[in-house]
Amino acid sequence: MAQAAETRKRGKTRLTNEPEGLDRDHLLRAYRDMLLIRRFEEKAGQLYGMGLIGGFCHLYIGQEAVVVGIQMALGEGDQIITSYRDHGHMLATGMEARGVMAELTGRSGGYSRGKGGSMHMFSKERNFFGGHGIVGAQVSLGTGLAFSNAYRSTDRVCVTYFGDGASNQGQVFESFNLAALLKLPCIYVIENNKYGMGTSVERSTASHDLSKNGAPWGIASLQVDGMDVDAVKHAADAAVAHCRAGKGPFLLEMKTYRYRGHSMSDPGRYRSREEIQKMRSERDCIEGARHRLETLGMDEAEIKRIDEDVKRIVQDAADFAQTSPEPDAAELWTDILVEG
Amino acid sequence: MATEILMPALSPTMTEGKLSRWLKSVGDMVRAGDVIAEIETDKATMEVEAVDEGVLSAILVPEGAEGVAVNTPIAVLGEGATASAAPRAAAPVAPAPVAVAAPVAAAPVAEKAWRASAPLTVREALRDAMAAEMRANGDVFLIGEEVAQYQGAYKVSQGLLDEFGARRVIDSPITEHGFTGMAVGAAMNGLRPIVEFMTFNFAMQAIDQIINSAAKTLYMSGGQMGCPIVFRGPNGAASRVGAQHSQCYASWYAHCPGLKVVAPWSSADAKGLLRSAIRDPNPIIFLENEILYGQTFDCPTDPDFTLPIGKAKIEREGTDVTLVAFSIMVGVALKAADALAEQGISAEVINLRTLRPLDIDTVVASVKKTSRVVTLEEGWPFAGIGAEINMQIVESCFDWLDAPPGRVHGLDVPLPYAANLEKLALPQPDWVVAAVRKLF
């Protein structure tokens, strides 16, 4: 209840012509997709703790409403590109949990056959263009995906995700200029989870309203409650319509929050446990969606069925990721260059 | 059902840690996300969050315990646990060592004979190559600073805007990092960009996108996403433009797997290799030279003329010493060969044309014939192209050498502006003659 009241209070994130909210079927789908990401990430954290996942592993827990809400506004052929905190984005585009988890464990059944890892996965089939480990690099690349849409005169759009930390990179502003200049159908999504690694937005960014970052180039924008999948979906609808109409890029600042550390080895000294607890208990996107489903008359057994279904998918992915064989040594030398 | 809580790995390098403090006691209810303990790793003190829910029924490792190995059970969650028990990680088994050899280069293919030829400047050759490929493939476009209305800062793209229009010949703002990344993104989606850098010095602003995005994506994606793109522009010293505008990037790019690196010398090289580069499904670094732009060479006129990437050319045959060069240094090597001939030394001159993949077979075959070798490059010596080629010669045909391999290179200084100093810093034919004479 507190959460519903809270989301209504932030009315400025809502559009004036907004309909009442997601209907029961869409909300149910959103709930299921967000829960899948949450449970998947919890399992990934667990496998990391067991030493089955190595290197860097950046969990998306807390931010699920952002990718799920935006994905619901997209159509076939639209492109997605993001940074290294990418597991949620992949699941949202419909990539298989098995293939993502097996990539995390570095197995041949992974999307990159074990050669990419947590930060580097791709799916041509799902139009997911990675998975990029250099902060901000995906913003120029996403601008190029949007360029390819404009060049081919299609009405497809590219959603380019990046964090508040990346928003200060020079190439982000270079990309804004190019996209506005060439009127590219690019939706820039700043996932502002308040911290770039351990540095808060207040300590890293002179401007505290990141939704205005495209203003010098006249880029239309919205600041959105990224913990509310409903608000995210409706803002994304507006952005997609803008881009499809050939009006150039659109910027969405999603006010969101990650519950876990930057990566697995984050001592978390830069914020208080109370701050995290408060977000979890008052603003959680999954709890919010569940509450709304209940008010729409969804019976508990149905929700429970979804929970069980998601749990089964994640366990299956974890099992697959541990039984899929390691890549063959010959894989070292494949995919360096396209032959011929 | 009881669930064991295992000692977690909290960093990529952690194998054991100290369990410094328990924040929950036996009998406490634990929810997912609750901090249950503090662990000291080699890097920091970290909090351990519960993944499952339940009542803490036993603590197996007391606080203060040091050297607790990752995956050791440290506590048990009892009744009320909702998540399934975490499966125990299998004991890590070291993979059996497997000898993996780099693939062997394919056997060299004989170069096709192209009959009629006509004089053409390198500048025109590059422009003709782009125009031909743009006519053949609508996905090919050119982007760069001043490539369209200005007709190219060095007039390489002259006339292309008129023929292909502003959609395909795109004036970019001065924003190398941004437009390079944009072009790489377009290539990842199947377009075929030609990115012109006004000079390769400015590409340093964009080198992250060239290496990390263009060169590595095919590998990182398990072969799903390639990047068919050409990065071209003048490389190396021009004439008295100072240190920041006068650097050879050959060894920088040739260092990186996932790229092909091409360095033409003549008009035929420029035209034939650029056409092949634009057709190639991989990211290509195409290193031109400003001083060569205005030079005229005979170039085949056949409309289908191309040259294969990865194949060197013997520009002059000889028997006593092999000179290995690329780009503008091929001309220096030929002048040196003339001077050496006057001294009774017959030099064979190899124009590498491509630096990666390197046609070491042609070089080695020549060295086996001459038993002496000198490499030429305009760039700095340290970890340079000459260092690499000579090392490969030592590996491949040490026993054929009658003298240690020699190298001629730009001096190990930022390039000075003053006319006399600049000349002293860049390889001249007499440097090559002197280096060769030391081998006899």
Interface residues (C-beta under 8 A of the other chain):
Chain A: E42 G45 Q46 Y48 G49 M50 G51 L52 G54 G55 F56 Q79 I81 G110 Y111 S112 R113 G114 K115 G116 H120 M121 F122 S123 K124 F129 G130 G131 H132 G133 I134 A137 V139 S140 L141 G142 T143 G144 L145 A146 F147 S148 Y151 G170 Q171 E174 S175 N177 L178 L181 Y259 R260 M264 S265 D266 P267 G268 R273 R280 Q315 A318 Q322 E326 A329 A330 L332 W333 T334 D335 I336 L337 V338 G340
Chain B: L6 P8 A9 L10 S11 P12 M14 A32 G33 V35 T41 K43 A44 T45 M46 E47 E49 V51 V70 N71 S84 A86 P87 R88 A89 A90 P92 P95 V98 V100 A102 P103 F141 R167 S172 P173 T175 H177 G178 F179 T180 G181 M182 A183 V184 G185 A186 A187 M188 N189 G190 L191 D208 Q209 N212 S213 T217 L218 Y219 M220 S221 G222 G223 Q224 M225 G226 P228 P257 G258 K260 P281 N282
